[in-house]
Amino acid sequence: MAPSTFQPTSWRTPDIEEYRAQVRRFVATEVAPHQQRWAKQQHVDRELWNKAGALGMLASDVPSEYGGSDGNVAHQTVMIEELTAVGDTAFSISVHAIVQQYILKQGTEEQKRRYLPKLASGEMVGAIAMTEPGGGSDLQGVRTRAERQGDHWVLNGAKTFISNGFLADLVVVVARTGTEPGARGISLLLVETKDRPGYRVGRVLEKLGQKGQDTCELFFEDVHVPADAVLGGETGRGFYQLMTELPYERTLIAISAVAAVERAVQITADYARERMVFGKPLLEMQNTRFVLADAKTKALVARTFLDRCIEALAEGRMDSVTASMAKLWTTDLQCEVIDDCLQLFGGYGYMLEYPIAQMYADARVQRIYGGANEIMKELIARSL
Ligand SMILES: Cc1cc2nc3c(=O)[nH]c(=O)nc-3n(C[C@H](O)[C@H](O)[C@H](O)COP(=O)(O)OP(=O)(O)OC[C@H]3O[C@@H](n4cnc5c(N)ncnc54)[C@H](O)[C@@H]3O)c2cc1C
């Protein structure tokens, strides 16, 4: 969908559009043909990460001195938009990018040099493990604990709903490293998973949607982690680090939400143009025209706000409240618009072979993860 008056925005430079053409080709050959198979096996093929890494698509917003492509969040946006355009939710590059940002912004020089090139090439797949079976919204209540013993930490606990969990080689684990209550005792540990005794990946969870994404339980039983695995090298800073980096994650979720809204409007208009009801195209019914006019208007309003968010993030001035607003509003909108669009497909809208049905199932979690939308409202309300 092309909202003409407001394009191009500052982040859509000719370079970015050139990059988009490259990403589109990659998605058409390496992602789209495999989606059904990935949904069945519940994860993408491991080689996909290496292929994307070889083309510089895994670390577009990481400096080249750490193996990245010297781009910014606009490049990341293109990747998310192009994956959304083919309805892909399996290739969780956003989570991988979030791990990179944690290390880039919060890591020690040694941690950046050790991990960022491997994450850029796809040699390592990243995951972030905050949520525990006992709760995800209340991050200060984490129970996973790391105790210092000599030159290493001993990690014990369980995490759940971890995206990229099955394939992850590097997991950023939120753990309690101190006895202080609440936020102060929390640190982020960089845990390499390969040949790590005591580390166990549970089952890949059966989900309502996003079936090709490997969302897992992770278990840590006396897992030994080197002393220098604490992100940034200093304990007790984990909560602060999470709060600092969550706006990036929430903006990426908003980017995928708006891309999905735009796709829903497009595919529904295409369908309504072809589908005949009462002897004329469905699109000629006033209700159809009004529903899609509403949806298209909302899509453009969302896009206009989102573009400002992307610019702010690219320029390093995105604040937590605005990112929460973006995540809250665009994901609510995504579910609302897709539901309205699905209705126009009639019974076909309920059939998974129609993309709108898959989009409906995939969308629902957007209001839950990355901080439930109720938590977004709490964060926004604190700024009143
Ligand atoms: C597909 C998927 C992928 C995920 N990927 C990851 C990942 O990669 N890493 C990770 O760490 N986590 C991940 N999560 C977990 C996700 O972030 C949590 O599910 C989410 O934060 C909510 O936590 P919870 O499920 O424990 O719900 P709870 O914390 O039990 O909350 C349940 C509900 O209670 C309400 N609620 C909670 N607190 C408040 C409040 N203060 N005020 C008002 N209402 C409230 C909200 O409606 C909320 O949805 C993923 C989840 C899913 C489903």
The ligand as a Gaussian input file, in Angstrom:
#p B3LYP/6-31G(d) Opt

LIG

0 1
 C        4.991000     -16.499000      21.237000
 C        5.657000     -15.878000      22.418000
 C        6.988000     -15.498000      22.317000
 C        7.632000     -14.971000      23.428000
 N        8.979000     -14.681000      23.360000
 C        9.645000     -14.338000      24.497000
 C       11.070000     -14.217000      24.506000
 O       11.725000     -14.391000      23.484000
 N       11.675000     -13.920000      25.693000
 C       10.979000     -13.736000      26.848000
 O       11.579000     -13.492000      27.868000
 N        9.628000     -13.830000      26.863000
 C        8.952000     -14.146000      25.726000
 N        7.586000     -14.264000      25.748000
 C        6.883000     -14.061000      26.990000
 C        6.059000     -12.787000      27.050000
 O        6.891000     -11.660000      27.068000
 C        5.151000     -12.908000      28.280000
 O        4.178000     -13.890000      27.978000
 C        4.502000     -11.591000      28.665000
 O        5.450000     -10.680000      29.141000
 C        3.417000     -11.794000      29.735000
 O        3.932000     -12.546000      30.797000
 P        3.084000     -13.802000      31.327000
 O        2.772000     -14.651000      30.129000
 O        3.818000     -14.439000      32.428000
 O        1.733000     -13.201000      31.807000
 P        1.446000     -12.587000      33.267000
 O        2.598000     -11.790000      33.719000
 O        0.925000     -13.679000      34.134000
 O        0.261000     -11.607000      32.924000
 C       -1.010000     -12.107000      32.459000
 C       -1.865000     -10.952000      32.070000
 O       -2.157000     -10.212000      33.235000
 C       -2.291000      -8.863000      32.925000
 N       -1.378000      -8.093000      33.762000
 C       -0.162000      -8.467000      34.231000
 N        0.391000      -7.501000      34.962000
 C       -0.466000      -6.473000      34.941000
 C       -0.465000      -5.168000      35.517000
 N        0.571000      -4.702000      36.231000
 N       -1.533000      -4.379000      35.314000
 C       -2.579000      -4.810000      34.588000
 N       -2.639000      -6.032000      34.031000
 C       -1.608000      -6.845000      34.194000
 C       -2.015000      -8.706000      31.438000
 O       -3.223000      -8.742000      30.716000
 C       -1.234000      -9.951000      31.126000
 O       -1.334000     -10.352000      29.770000
 C        6.914000     -14.760000      24.631000
 C        5.564000     -15.097000      24.695000
 C        4.938000     -15.672000      23.625000
 C        3.508000     -16.061000      23.773000

